[in-house]
């Protein structure tokens, strides 16, 4: 989807729900010899999230795995809600939307793998990184040109900000 239809759909969004592994990270999990987990989060994605927050969007993370790096990064970015160890994501997505008094068409979901398909189908705007699984890209209204953990979230944030006419306002201090 592109053009006016995508912009119209994106302009309704108030809540962005993001998967973590494969969306905010490149999907790799690094474990040291003691089992400590490391992940790579892209600073540009984090900056996009902060810009969305400045514009009044709410952000939630919904992950199939529990991970200390997820918790640390979510705290660092001031994420509104982090849901971990969620193997069936649709009920949690619906809860996140409902508790905020929103309708599904006011929420976007970005996922990369099959577990993400149910909330993507329920969302008003389904987003995917460039390296998402083929069925996930097929279900998405919009697919980033960059992969997960390497700028896909930043692109999604810019899409939302431009759709609601807030891009210039939140980036004015840089120009």
C-alpha atoms as one frame of an Amber mdcrd trajectory, in Angstrom:
protein
   0.000   0.000   0.000   1.229   3.476  -0.757   0.104   6.967  -1.523  -3.062
   8.549  -0.141  -4.518   5.284   1.210  -1.406   4.616   3.299  -1.247   8.210
   4.534  -4.949   8.154   5.494  -4.495   4.898   7.414  -1.287   6.121   9.103
  -2.873   9.462  10.096  -5.299   7.627  12.424  -2.560   5.999  14.527  -2.169
   6.967  18.203  -0.373   3.821  19.469   2.603   2.028  17.936   3.152  -1.533
  19.157   6.489  -3.079  18.243   7.804  -6.611  18.338  11.383  -6.635  19.605
  13.492  -9.480  18.199  13.735  -8.991  14.446  12.109  -5.535  14.533  13.971
  -3.467  17.133  16.936  -5.844  16.891  18.357  -7.800  13.986  16.938 -10.979
  15.512  20.223 -12.363  16.741  20.740 -13.186  20.401  24.323 -13.307  21.608
  25.100 -15.287  24.743  28.387 -15.154  26.583  29.936 -18.156  28.341  27.877
 -17.413  31.474  24.584 -17.140  29.599  24.367 -13.344  29.680  22.379 -12.109
  26.739  23.388  -9.280  24.432  21.346  -7.675  21.661  21.946  -4.913  19.165
  19.440  -2.030  19.184  19.832   0.690  16.553  20.240   4.217  17.934  18.395
   5.628  14.908  15.361   3.496  15.769  15.522   4.821  19.323  15.653   8.393
  18.071  12.598   7.753  15.894  10.742   6.463  18.942  11.691   9.572  20.933
  10.414  11.777  18.090   7.105   9.891  18.093   6.836  10.370  21.837   7.448
  14.115  21.411   4.512  14.160  18.991   2.246  12.496  21.575   2.219   8.911
  20.331   2.157   6.048  22.812   4.632   3.209  22.309   4.371  -0.370  23.558
   6.685  -3.309  23.008   5.283  -6.833  22.728   7.810  -9.676  22.696   7.621
 -13.441  22.649  10.716 -13.578  24.855  11.678 -12.112  28.198  15.086 -10.465
  28.157  17.043  -8.148  30.405  18.332  -6.135  27.421  14.686  -5.525  26.381
  13.894  -4.191  29.838  16.954  -1.957  29.985  16.353  -0.460  26.537  12.624
   0.047  27.181  13.398   1.882  30.428  16.048   3.978  28.707  13.573   5.076
  26.014  10.641   5.614  28.390   8.454   3.041  26.652   4.855   3.228  27.897
   4.490  -0.538  28.277   6.678  -3.611  27.788   4.997  -7.019  27.539   7.381
  -9.973  27.443   7.165 -13.764  27.229   3.999 -13.407  25.168   3.503 -16.461
  22.974   0.021 -15.483  21.741   0.171 -11.798  20.885  -3.341 -10.932  19.700
  -5.008 -10.832  23.164  -2.197  -8.613  24.505  -2.403  -6.328  21.494  -6.168
  -6.011  22.021  -5.600  -5.263  25.723  -3.010  -2.575  24.930  -5.434  -0.922
  22.521  -8.513  -1.273  24.732  -6.902  -0.034  27.950  -6.036   3.199  26.166
  -9.615   3.679  24.982  -8.546   3.285  21.356 -10.028   1.410  18.430  -7.880
  -1.120  16.518  -7.679   1.266  13.552  -5.866   3.724  15.842  -3.050   1.245
  16.526  -0.140   0.135  14.378   1.781  -3.093  14.858   5.228  -3.851  13.451
   6.290  -7.483  13.298   8.666  -9.727  11.410   7.635 -13.342  11.949   4.596
 -15.605  11.888   3.794 -15.052  15.587   3.146 -11.397  14.672   0.496 -12.065
  12.018  -2.594 -12.034  14.303  -1.944  -8.566  15.796  -0.854  -7.259  12.402
  -4.184  -8.355  10.924  -6.062  -6.673  13.800  -4.128  -3.393  13.589  -5.211
  -0.359  11.648  -1.725  -0.228  10.185   0.454  -3.339   9.788   4.165  -2.652
   9.362   7.136  -4.930   8.651  10.908  -4.579   8.273  12.466  -5.367   4.891
  13.765  -8.727   6.125  10.471  -9.943   7.608   9.274 -13.424   6.741   7.495
 -13.467   3.333   3.995 -14.085   4.749   4.487 -11.184   7.144   5.499  -8.817
   4.362   2.442  -9.967   2.390   0.191  -9.108   5.378   1.749  -5.672   5.903
   0.225  -2.444   4.672   3.770  -1.034   4.520   7.227  -2.630   4.406  10.355
  -0.685   5.340  13.279  -0.621   2.955  15.633  -1.285   5.885  15.882  -4.494
   7.937  14.923  -5.065  11.552  17.393  -3.648  14.038  18.920  -1.506  11.301
  16.541   1.420  10.812  13.177  -0.162   9.942  11.550   1.256  13.081  12.973
   4.707  12.327  11.391   4.577   8.882   8.047   3.574  10.417   8.266   6.443
  12.914   8.924   8.921  10.115   5.988   7.521   8.144   3.665   8.128  11.112
   5.030  11.577  11.897   4.673  12.747   8.305   1.153  11.290   8.034  -0.055
  13.366  10.996   1.849  16.474   9.902   4.234  16.492  12.888   7.549  15.754
  11.157   8.622  19.386  10.754   7.526  20.266  14.309   9.484  17.501  16.063
  12.590  17.920  13.903  12.654  21.749  13.782  15.436  21.949  16.384  17.794
  20.172  13.987  17.311  22.523  11.041
